[in-house]
Amino acid sequence: MKIVFATNNKHKLQEIREILGPNFEIVSLADIGCYEDIPETGKTLEENAHQKAEYIFDHYHIDCFADDTGLEVDVLGGNPGVHSARYAEGTDHDSNANMDKLLRELGDTTNRKARFRTVISLITMEGGNPLCSREYQFEGEVCGHIDTEKHGTEGFGYDPLFIPDGYDKSFAELGEDIKNQISHRARAAAKLADHLKSE
């Protein structure tokens, strides 16, 4: 089955392809010739995932899904949340700047509980008619805590800081194989895969 993943992020694309496996041909925005800056103006992960998937479906009339992921830290009231990729002022997807800001804000705080949450929005054609569509949303989360310093070189985003419950290493130390079994994106993608197979 061929389906568009509304991203040009190579890390996310590789991760989702590995999670979904060979039964699905996952193509990127670049693969369908989409280089537009798709708006992400939602106030929640759900709104952003919907917004991106709807944009691709409306403009390209093809089955697609989009995701949005946020790191939610308890003591920071759920921040950075929907602003995770642009947490550090004046930056866009600058992981080191985002992590440095998070460490500064947490300081010596002992309550470092956090969770990663991913929402996937899937929009598919009904009966082969591009004017008729249905949308489904799938959520995955993994709880853990924020370490006091970065560890590891694998993964991306906040992975060097996030230690999932039940482990003593960060996502960046655990590596892709383990992360792809237990991560927030893996859990949301598993629900997506189950739905696609049932269809």
N, C-alpha and C positions, 0 to 999 in steps of 0.2 A: 504494500500500500504506500502510495506517494502522498506526502503531506508536507506543507510548508511550516517551518518553525520561524516565527517572526523575530529573527535575530541575525546579526552579523558578528556576534561575539563568538570567536572561534572556540574559546574554552567551554562556553555553555553548549555550543553545537556539538562538540566532541562528547561532552558529558551525556547529553540527552541521547545521542546515537548509541553510545555504549549501554545506556540504561534500557533503551527500547529494543535493541538487538536487531538482527538481520531481517525480521519480518516486515520492517517499516523502512521506506526510503525517505529519510528526513533531509529536506533541502532548505537552504538558507534564503534570506532575502536577496543576496547577491545572485543566487542561482536563478531567481525569477526576474532579475533585472531591476530590483527595487533598491534604490540608494537614497530614498527620501528620509528625512529626519522625522520619524513618526512621533507625533506628540505623546507625551506622558504627563498629563496635567491632573490626573486623578488624585484624590486625597487618601486613597487606600490602595493596597496591592490588587484587590479585586477590580477596582475601577481602571487601573493602569493596564492590567492584563486584558480586560475587555476592550479597552480603547485601541490597543495595538492589534489585537486579532480582528476587530471590526474594521479597522482601516485596511488591512490586507484583503479581507474578504470583499469589502465594498469596491476596492480598486482593481483587484485581480481575479475575483470570482473563482476562488480556489479554496479547497479545504485547508484550514490552517489552525495553528495554535500559537499562543503567546504566553509568556510567563512574566511575573514580577516577583522579586524576592526581596525580603527585608530582614535585617538583623534587629531584633527587638530586645533591648536591655531593660530589665525590671526597674533598676534604680534611676534610670533616665526617662521613666515614664513611657517606655516603649520605643524611644528613639534609638538609633536613627530611623528605623522603620522604613516607610516609603521613600525616605530621602537617603537611603544607605549608599547608593552609588555616587551621590553628590554631597556627601556629608560635610566635607571640608569646603569652606567658602571659596568660591572662585575656581573650583576644580570640577572635572567631570570624569568619573571612573578612575580617579587617581587613588589606587588602593593604599599606598603608603601614607599619603596625606590623610585619608579617611581613618586609617588605623591609628595614626599619631594623634589625631584629634580625639578619638575615642579614649585612648589611654590617658590623655590630659584630663578629659572630663571625669573619668572614673577616679583618677588620682589614687589615693590609698584606700578607697572604698573596699570594704570586705564583702559586701553583697554584690557579687559579680554575675548573678544568674542572668541568663539570656536564652533566647531561642532564635533559630533561623526559621523563617516561614516562606514557602513558595505557593503561589496561586497560579494555576494554568487555566487559561480560557481557550476552549476549543470551539470553533465555528465550522459546521459542515453543511454542505448542500443537502436539501431534501429532494429526493427523487431526481437528482441530476439537474434541477432547476436552480440557476444561480440567483433567482429572485426570491427563493425560499430557503431559509436557513434555520438551524437550531444551534443554540449555544449551551455548552456545559462547562462547569468549573470544577476543578479538582484542587484540593489543598494538601500540602504535606508540611510537617514541622519536625524539628529535632531540638530538644532542650540540651542545655549545657551551661558553660560559664566562660567568661572572658579572662584569659590569662593576663599576667602583669607585663609580659613582654612577648615579642613575636618568636615563633618557633617553626622551623620547617620551610621548605621551598616549593612543595607541590601545591596544586590548586590555584585559587585566585581570590580576589576580594579580601574578606576578613578571615580567610582560612587559617593564617598563621596565629591568630589570636583565639580562635574558638575551639574549646575542648568539649566534645559531646559527652553527655552523661554515659557512664560506664567505661570510659576510656581515660587514660592519663596522658594522651598526646593530642596535639591539635590536628584539625583536618589536614593541614599542610604537611604534617609529619606522618599521618596515617596512610596517605597516598590515595590515588584515584580508585583502586580496586575496593578498598574498604569504604571509602567515602561514598562511592556509587551504590553501595548496599544499604547505607544507613542515613543518607542525607535527606534533608527537606525536599530537594528536587527529585531525588530518587523515589521518595514516598508519593509525591504528587504525580510523577511520571508513571509509577506503577498503576495508579488509579486510571490515568489516561490510557495506558496500554490495555488494561482490562476492559475498559469501555470500547476501545477501537476493535479489539478482538471479538467482543460480543456483538458488534455491529456487522 
